[in-house]
Every structure is written in C-alpha cells, then in structure tokens.
C-alpha cells in the first residue's frame, strides 16, 4: 500500500504505525464497507455491528505496532474485527452448544429446483448465535474445526455439529423463504 505524499511515496502501513491521522482515515475509508460486512455476518443488529466495527478500528490503530508483518495485514485486521464481534456476542449472552445431533436435523430435505433469489444476510440473521459463529468462522474465515474449538472453548465434535445444524437451518430457511415468495407471486 503505497501513497504519494508530495513527491515521495510512503507506505500506508508505516504511516499507520506512526499514528498518522490522515493514514488512519485512508485506511478506514478503504476498509469500512468490507469490515462492516464481516461484522454484520456475525451480529444481526446493524447498530451493534457498527459499534463492534468502531471498537475494532480503535484496536487496529492502537495495536498496529504489534503487527509483525509475517502474514497479510488484511488478515490481521480482519481477525481483529472477527474477534471483536465474538467478544461482543460472548459478553451479551450465554451461548449453549449441544453435543448430540438430534434426529430431526438428520431428516432428508427434498429440494425442488429453485431460483437463487435470496438475501444471504437476512438468512444469516435468523440463525442462533452459536450456529452463526461456527458457520462464519468455518465458511467465511476458513478456520478449521480445531481452531474454532480452541477459540470458542468447545470440542471439535461440537464445532462440527453446530456447522451441520447451521447448514440445515439455512437450507430450511432458504426453502421456506422461496415458498413464501412463490405464494406471493400466485
């Protein structure tokens, strides 16, 4: 990330490490929409997601010196946003994880050919927090079940079960949404 400052190119990261407010503003403007999308994938309420995002940006700017440039800067900042969302969810309510897969979740769902007209965020917002956290960490953040288990202090089996249940719930929500749309169009 190079910026032209006068006749001199300077790295945005080095300016961020110097706590340069102009660089912070540039970084914020370049990433706010992307990181809000990440935040919203974990937190249904827009205002709470925005609060988490602001806290995440503050942590990024405050702790920028701890970035060792061993991995990608984008990955480091994204992880801060995700962790801030997870901390918010954990602080607001107790999330329960069930170890057993109930037989109702194992029932086969017969699917019809469907038009893929849906709002993914709307479907994610309907998932229970425990399903949403595991689903997002596995699918969006590409964490392994072992990493999820360590992060959420659960077993890998519970992580796998929650992912399975999240996928099933999303599938059911999607087909119910499609049926409702078809009924409206009749």
MINUKOL-71728 format. One record per residue: residue in three letters; z, x, y of N, C-alpha, C in turn. Coordinates in steps of 0.02 Angstrom, whole numbers, plus 32768, in hexadecimal, padded with zeros to 4 digits. Layout:
<nodes>
NODE     r    n_z    n_x    n_y   ca_z   ca_x   ca_y    c_z    c_x    c_y
NODE   ALA      Z      X      Y      Z      X      Y      Z      X      Y
...
</nodes>
This chain:
<nodes>
NODE     r    n_z    n_x    n_y   ca_z   ca_x   ca_y    c_z    c_x    c_y
NODE   UNK   8000   802A   7FC5   8000   8000   8000   8000   802C   803E
NODE   UNK   7FC7   8036   8059   7FC2   8060   8095   7FB6   8034   80D2
NODE   UNK   7FD6   8045   8109   7FCD   8022   8148   7FB5   8053   817C
NODE   UNK   7F89   803B   81A7   7F71   8065   81DD   7FA0   805C   8218
NODE   UNK   7FC0   8093   822D   7FED   8092   8267   7FD1   80C4   8298
NODE   UNK   7FB4   80AB   82CD   7F92   80D7   82FC   7F57   80F7   82D7
NODE   UNK   7F54   8137   82D5   7F20   815B   82B0   7F3A   8175   826D
NODE   UNK   7F78   8164   825C   7F98   817F   8221   7FA4   8149   81ED
NODE   UNK   7F91   8158   81AF   7FA0   812A   8178   7FE6   8139   815E
NODE   UNK   800C   8104   8156   8050   810D   813C   805B   80DA   8104
NODE   UNK   807C   80EF   80D1   808A   80C6   8098   80BD   808F   80AA
NODE   UNK   80AD   8051   8097   80DA   8018   80A5   811D   8023   8084
NODE   UNK   811E   803C   8047   815D   8047   8024   8189   8078   804A
NODE   UNK   816D   80AE   8063   8196   80DE   8088   81B1   80C0   80C8
NODE   UNK   8189   8094   80E7   81A1   8071   8124   81D8   8040   8112
NODE   UNK   81D2   801F   80D8   8207   7FF1   80C2   8248   8018   80B5
NODE   UNK   8241   8053   8098   827D   807B   808A   829E   8093   80CB
NODE   UNK   8279   8096   8101   8294   80A8   8142   82B1   806C   8167
NODE   UNK   82AF   8031   8145   82C8   7FF2   8161   82A0   7FDE   819F
NODE   UNK   8260   7FEB   819F   8233   7FDA   81D6   8229   7F8E   81D7
NODE   UNK   8240   7F6B   820C   8239   7F22   820F   81F0   7F0A   820C
NODE   UNK   81C2   7F30   822A   817B   7F1D   8228   8161   7F20   81E0
NODE   UNK   8175   7F53   81BB   8160   7F5A   8176   817E   7F22   814B
NODE   UNK   81BD   7F11   8159   81DE   7EDB   8135   81B9   7E99   8141
NODE   UNK   81A4   7E8E   817E   817F   7E51   818F   813C   7E4F   816A
NODE   UNK   8119   7E87   8168   80D9   7E8B   8145   80E4   7E7D   80FB
NODE   UNK   8116   7E9E   80DD   8125   7E93   8096   8136   7E4A   8089
NODE   UNK   815F   7E2D   80B3   8172   7DE7   80AD   8134   7DBA   80AF
NODE   UNK   810B   7DC3   80E2   80CF   7D9A   80EA   80A0   7DA0   80AF
NODE   UNK   809A   7DDC   8092   806D   7DE7   805A   8087   7DC8   8019
NODE   UNK   80C8   7DBE   8013   80E5   7DAA   7FD3   810A   7D68   7FD2
NODE   UNK   8116   7D49   800A   8141   7D0D   800C   8124   7CD4   7FE2
NODE   UNK   80E4   7CC7   7FE5   80C8   7C90   7FBE   80CC   7C9D   7F74
NODE   UNK   80BC   7CDA   7F60   80BE   7CEC   7F19   8105   7CE7   7EFE
NODE   UNK   8135   7D02   7F24   817A   7D02   7F0D   8199   7CBC   7F10
NODE   UNK   8183   7C93   7F3F   819C   7C4E   7F40   8184   7C29   7F02
NODE   UNK   8148   7C37   7EED   812E   7C19   7EB0   8159   7C2E   7E74
NODE   UNK   816B   7C6D   7E71   8197   7C86   7E3B   81DA   7C62   7E3F
NODE   UNK   81F7   7C5F   7E7A   8237   7C3E   7E84   8235   7BF5   7E70
NODE   UNK   81FF   7BD2   7E83   81F8   7B8B   7E73   81EF   7B80   7E28
NODE   UNK   81D6   7BB1   7E05   81CE   7BA8   7DBD   8212   7BA7   7D9A
NODE   UNK   8246   7BC0   7DBB   828A   7BBF   7D9F   82B5   7B88   7DBE
NODE   UNK   82AA   7B79   7DFD   82D5   7B4B   7E21   82AC   7B11   7E3B
NODE   UNK   82BD   7AD5   7E27   8295   7A99   7E37   8298   7A87   7E81
NODE   UNK   82D2   7A8D   7E9F   82DA   7A79   7EE5   82BC   7AAE   7F13
NODE   UNK   828D   7A9A   7F3D   8269   7AC9   7F69   8299   7AEE   7F97
NODE   UNK   82CA   7ACB   7FB5   82F7   7AEB   7FE4   8324   7B1E   7FC2
NODE   UNK   833B   7B0F   7F86   8363   7B3E   7F61   8339   7B7A   7F4B
NODE   UNK   82FB   7B6E   7F38   82CD   7BA4   7F26   82C1   7BD2   7F62
NODE   UNK   82B9   7BB4   7F9D   82AF   7BDB   7FDA   82EE   7C05   7FEA
NODE   UNK   8329   7BE7   7FE0   8367   7C0D   7FEB   836B   7C49   7FBE
NODE   UNK   835A   7C40   7F7E   835B   7C78   7F4F   8328   7CAD   7F63
NODE   UNK   82EF   7C96   7F7C   82BB   7CC5   7F91   82D2   7CEF   7FCC
NODE   UNK   82F2   7CCF   7FFC   830B   7CF4   8037   833F   7D28   8020
NODE   UNK   836C   7D13   7FF3   839E   7D42   7FD9   837C   7D7C   7FB4
NODE   UNK   8348   7D6D   7F8F   8324   7DA1   7F6B   8303   7DD2   7F9B
NODE   UNK   82E3   7DB9   7FD0   82C5   7DE7   8001   82FB   7E13   8021
NODE   UNK   8334   7DF5   8030   836B   7E1D   804D   8380   7E54   801D
NODE   UNK   8386   7E44   7FDC   8399   7E76   7FAA   8363   7EAC   7FA4
NODE   UNK   8324   7E97   7FA6   82EE   7EC8   7FA3   82F4   7EF9   7FDC
NODE   UNK   82FB   7EE0   8019   82FD   7F0B   8053   833D   7F36   8054
NODE   UNK   8375   7F19   803E   83B4   7F3E   803E   83B5   7F75   8009
NODE   UNK   8396   7F67   7FCF   8399   7F95   7F97   8359   7FBC   7F8B
NODE   UNK   832D   7FBE   7FBB   82EC   7FDE   7FB3   82F3   8028   7F9F
NODE   UNK   8328   8048   7FB5   8333   808E   7FA4   833E   8098   7F59
NODE   UNK   8355   8065   7F36   8361   806C   7EEE   8321   8067   7EC5
NODE   UNK   82E9   8054   7EE4   82A9   8054   7EC1   8294   809C   7EB5
NODE   UNK   828E   80AF   7E75   8281   80F5   7E63   8237   8104   7E5B
NODE   UNK   820C   80D5   7E67   81C4   80DD   7E62   81AD   80F3   7E1D
NODE   UNK   81D4   80DF   7DEA   81C1   80EE   7DA5   8194   80B7   7D88
NODE   UNK   819C   807A   7D9F   8173   8042   7D8A   8150   8026   7DC7
NODE   UNK   8136   7FEA   7DBF   8113   7FCC   7DF8   8145   7FAE   7E29
NODE   UNK   8136   7FB5   7E68   8161   7F99   7E9C   8160   7F4D   7E98
NODE   UNK   8125   7F31   7E8A   8120   7EE8   7E84   814C   7ECF   7E4B
NODE   UNK   814D   7EF1   7E13   8178   7EDE   7DDB   81C2   7EE1   7DEC
NODE   UNK   81D4   7F16   7E11   821A   7F1E   7E26   822F   7EE5   7E54
NODE   UNK   8204   7ED4   7E84   8216   7E9F   7EB4   8216   7E5B   7E92
NODE   UNK   81E7   7E50   7E65   81E4   7E10   7E41   8223   7E07   7E16
NODE   UNK   823A   7E3C   7DF8   8277   7E37   7DCF   82B2   7E24   7DFA
NODE   UNK   82B5   7E3D   7E37   82EC   7E2A   7E65   82E9   7DDF   7E74
NODE   UNK   82AD   7DC5   7E80   82A5   7D7E   7E8D   82BC   7D55   7E50
NODE   UNK   82A5   7D68   7E15   82B9   7D45   7DD8   8304   7D48   7DCE
NODE   UNK   8321   7D83   7DD5   836A   7D8A   7DCC   8391   7D60   7DFE
NODE   UNK   8379   7D5C   7E3B   839A   7D33   7E6E   8398   7CE9   7E59
NODE   UNK   8360   7CD3   7E3F   835B   7C8D   7E27   8389   7C81   7DEC
NODE   UNK   838B   7CAF   7DBD   83B7   7CA7   7D83   8400   7CA7   7D98
NODE   UNK   8412   7CD2   7DC7   8457   7CD3   7DE0   8469   7C90   7E01
NODE   UNK   843A   7C75   7E26   8445   7C34   7E46   8451   7BFE   7E12
NODE   UNK   8426   7BFB   7DE0   842D   7BC8   7DAB   846F   7BD0   7D87
NODE   UNK   8481   7C0D   7D76   84C0   7C19   7D53   84FD   7C06   7D7E
NODE   UNK   84F8   7C10   7DBF   8531   7C01   7DEB   8539   7BB7   7DF8
NODE   UNK   8504   7B91   7DF2   8505   7B4A   7E03   851B   7B1D   7DCA
NODE   UNK   850E   7B31   7D8E   8520   7B06   7D56   8525   7B2E   7D16
NODE   UNK   8544   7B10   7CE6   8549   7B30   7CA5   850C   7B1C   7C7D
NODE   UNK   84ED   7B4E   7C5F   84B3   7B41   7C35   84C8   7B4A   7BED
NODE   UNK   84BA   7B18   7BC5   84CD   7B1B   7B7E   848F   7B29   7B54
NODE   UNK   8497   7B55   7B24   8461   7B65   7AF6   8476   7B4E   7AB0
NODE   UNK   844B   7B2A   7A90   8459   7B12   7A4D   8435   7B3F   7A1B
NODE   UNK   8458   7B51   79E5   843B   7B7E   79B4   840C   7B5D   7982
NODE   UNK   8416   7B1E   7975   83EE   7AFD   7941   83B4   7AD6   7960
NODE   UNK   837D   7AD7   793D   8344   7AAE   7951   834C   7A6B   792E
NODE   UNK   8350   7A36   7956   8358   79F4   7937   8316   79DC   791B
NODE   UNK   8319   79B2   78E9   82DC   799B   78C8   82AF   7974   78F6
NODE   UNK   82CB   7954   792A   82A1   792E   7958   8270   795B   797D
NODE   UNK   8283   799B   7987   8256   79C9   79A9   8221   79E5   797B
NODE   UNK   822C   79DD   793A   81FC   79F7   790B   81C6   79C4   78F7
NODE   UNK   81CD   7986   7910   819B   7954   78FF   8157   7968   791A
NODE   UNK   8125   795A   78F2   80E1   796A   7906   80CC   793B   793E
NODE   UNK   80AC   7957   7970   8092   792E   79A7   8047   792B   799F
NODE   UNK   802C   78EF   7997   7FE4   78E7   7990   7FC6   78E3   79D6
NODE   UNK   7F9A   7912   79E3   7F7E   7918   7A25   7F37   78FE   7A26
NODE   UNK   7F26   78DB   7A5B   7EE2   78C5   7A67   7EC1   78F6   7A97
NODE   UNK   7E7E   78F4   7A98   7E5B   791C   7ACA   7E71   7903   7B0E
NODE   UNK   7E85   7930   7B39   7E9E   791C   7B7A   7E7C   7944   7BB1
NODE   UNK   7E78   7926   7BEB   7E61   7948   7C27   7E9B   7972   7C40
NODE   UNK   7E8F   79B0   7C52   7EC4   79DC   7C68   7ED2   79D4   7CB2
NODE   UNK   7EE0   7997   7CC7   7EF0   7988   7D0C   7F3C   797E   7D10
NODE   UNK   7F60   79B2   7D23   7FA9   79AD   7D27   7FC4   79DF   7D59
NODE   UNK   8003   79D4   7D6C   8025   7A00   7D9A   805A   7A26   7D71
NODE   UNK   804E   7A66   7D66   807B   7A8E   7D3C   80C1   7A92   7D59
NODE   UNK   80C6   7A99   7D9B   8109   7A9E   7DBA   812F   7A5D   7DAF
NODE   UNK   810D   7A24   7DB3   812E   79E4   7DA8   814A   79E0   7D61
NODE   UNK   8124   79F9   7D31   813B   79F8   7CEC   8176   7A28   7CE3
NODE   UNK   8171   7A64   7CFF   81A8   7A95   7CFA   81E8   7A7A   7D19
NODE   UNK   81E1   7A54   7D50   821B   7A39   7D73   8241   7A07   7D47
NODE   UNK   8220   79EB   7D15   8240   79BA   7CE9   8264   79DA   7CAE
NODE   UNK   825C   7A1B   7CA5   827E   7A3C   7C6D   82C8   7A48   7C7F
NODE   UNK   82F3   7A42   7C4D   8339   7A56   7C58   833B   7AA1   7C6B
NODE   UNK   836D   7AB5   7C91   8371   7AFA   7CA9   836E   7B2E   7C72
NODE   UNK   8391   7B21   7C3A   8392   7B53   7C04   834C   7B5C   7BE7
NODE   UNK   8326   7B26   7BDE   82E2   7B2B   7BC5   82B6   7B50   7BF8
NODE   UNK   82BE   7B3D   7C38   8294   7B59   7C6C   829F   7BA4   7C73
NODE   UNK   82DE   7BBA   7C71   82EC   7C01   7C78   82CB   7C2A   7C40
NODE   UNK   82D4   7C15   7C02   82B8   7C3A   7BCA   826C   7C36   7BCC
NODE   UNK   8250   7BFC   7BD9   8208   7BF4   7BDD   81EA   7C22   7C12
NODE   UNK   8206   7C21   7C4D   81EC   7C4A   7C84   81F2   7C94   7C75
NODE   UNK   822B   7CA9   7C5B   8235   7CF0   7C4B   8204   7D07   7C15
NODE   UNK   81F7   7CDD   7BE4   81CB   7CF0   7BAD   8182   7CEC   7BC1
NODE   UNK   816E   7CB3   7BDE   8127   7CA7   7BEC   8111   7CC8   7C2E
NODE   UNK   8137   7CBE   7C63   8121   7CD7   7CA4   8134   7D20   7CB0
NODE   UNK   8170   7D34   7C9B   8187   7D78   7CA7   8178   7DA7   7C6D
NODE   UNK   8164   7D8A   7C35   8152   7DB0   7BF8   818C   7DD9   7BDD
NODE   UNK   81C8   7DBE   7BE1   8202   7DDE   7BC3   8200   7DD1   7B77
NODE   UNK   821B   7DFE   7B51   8222   7DF3   7B09   825F   7DC5   7AFE
NODE   UNK   8264   7DAA   7AC1   829F   7D81   7AB2   82DE   7DAB   7AB5
NODE   UNK   82DA   7DEA   7AA2   8314   7E17   7AA5   832A   7E20   7AEE
NODE   UNK   82FA   7E2B   7B1B   830B   7E34   7B62   8329   7DF4   7B7F
NODE   UNK   830D   7DBB   7B6D   8327   7D7B   7B85   836F   7D71   7B6B
NODE   UNK   8379   7D80   7B2C   83BC   7D78   7B0E   83EF   7DA3   7B34
NODE   UNK   83DD   7DE1   7B43   840B   7E0D   7B67   8417   7DF4   7BAE
NODE   UNK   83E2   7DDE   7BCF   83E8   7DC7   7C15   8413   7D88   7C1B
NODE   UNK   840A   7D5A   7BEC   842D   7D1A   7BEF   846C   7D18   7BC4
NODE   UNK   847A   7D4F   7BA1   84B5   7D53   7B76   84B3   7D1E   7B3F
NODE   UNK   847A   7D1A   7B1D   8470   7CED   7AE5   8452   7D15   7AAB
NODE   UNK   844C   7CF7   7A71   842C   7D1A   7A39   83E0   7D13   7A3E
NODE   UNK   83BD   7D3E   7A1A   8374   7D39   7A1A   835E   7CF8   79F8
NODE   UNK   8384   7CE1   79C7   8373   7CA2   79A6   8378   7C67   79D7
NODE   UNK   83AA   7C69   7A02   83B1   7C34   7A34   8377   7C38   7A66
NODE   UNK   8364   7C74   7A79   832B   7C7D   7AA6   82EC   7C5E   7A88
NODE   UNK   82E0   7C6D   7A49   82A5   7C53   7A26   82A8   7C06   7A21
NODE   UNK   82E2   7BED   7A13   82EB   7BA4   7A0D   82DF   7B82   7A50
NODE   UNK   82FA   7B9E   7A85   82F1   7B81   7AC8   82A8   7B83   7ADD
NODE   UNK   8284   7BB8   7ACC   823D   7BBC   7ADC   8217   7B87   7AB5
NODE   UNK   8226   7B80   7A75   8206   7B4C   7A4D   8212   7B07   7A6A
NODE   UNK   8250   7AF9   7A7C   8261   7AB8   7A98   823F   7AAD   7ADC
NODE   UNK   823C   7AE1   7B04   821A   7ADC   7B45   81D0   7ACA   7B3C
NODE   UNK   81B0   7AEB   7B0E   8168   7ADD   7B01   815E   7A96   7AE9
NODE   UNK   818A   7A81   7ABC   8185   7A3C   7AA2   8191   7A09   7ADA
NODE   UNK   81C3   7A16   7B03   81D3   79E8   7B3B   8198   79E7   7B6C
NODE   UNK   817C   7A20   7B7C   8142   7A22   7BA9   8107   79FC   7B8C
NODE   UNK   80FC   7A04   7B4C   80C5   79E1   7B2A   80D0   7995   7B30
NODE   UNK   810C   797E   7B22   811B   7936   7B26   8115   791D   7B6E
NODE   UNK   812F   7943   7B9D   812A   7930   7BE4   80E1   792B   7BFA
NODE   UNK   80B9   795C   7BE4   8072   795D   7BF6   804F   791F   7BDB
NODE   UNK   805A   790F   7B9B   8037   78D5   7B7E   8050   7894   7B9B
NODE   UNK   8090   788F   7BAB   80A9   7853   7BCC   808B   784B   7C12
NODE   UNK   8084   7884   7C35   8065   7883   7C77   801C   786C   7C72
NODE   UNK   7FF9   7885   7C3F   7FB3   7872   7C36   7FAB   7828   7C24
NODE   UNK   7FD9   780F   7BFB   7FD7   77C8   7BEA   7FE3   779D   7C27
NODE   UNK   8013   77B1   7C51   8021   778C   7C8F   7FE4   778C   7CBD
NODE   UNK   7FC3   77C4   7CC2   7F87   77C8   7CEC   7F4F   779C   7CD0
NODE   UNK   7F48   779B   7C8D   7F15   7771   7C6E   7F24   7728   7C7A
NODE   UNK   7F64   7715   7C77   7F77   76CF   7C83   7F6A   76BA   7CCC
NODE   UNK   7F75   76EA   7CFA   7F67   76DB   7D41   7F1D   76D1   7D4D
NODE   UNK   7EF4   76F4   7D28   7EAB   76F1   7D32   7E8C   76B4   7D0F
NODE   UNK   7EB3   7690   7CE8   7E98   7655   7CC4   7E96   7618   7CF1
</nodes>
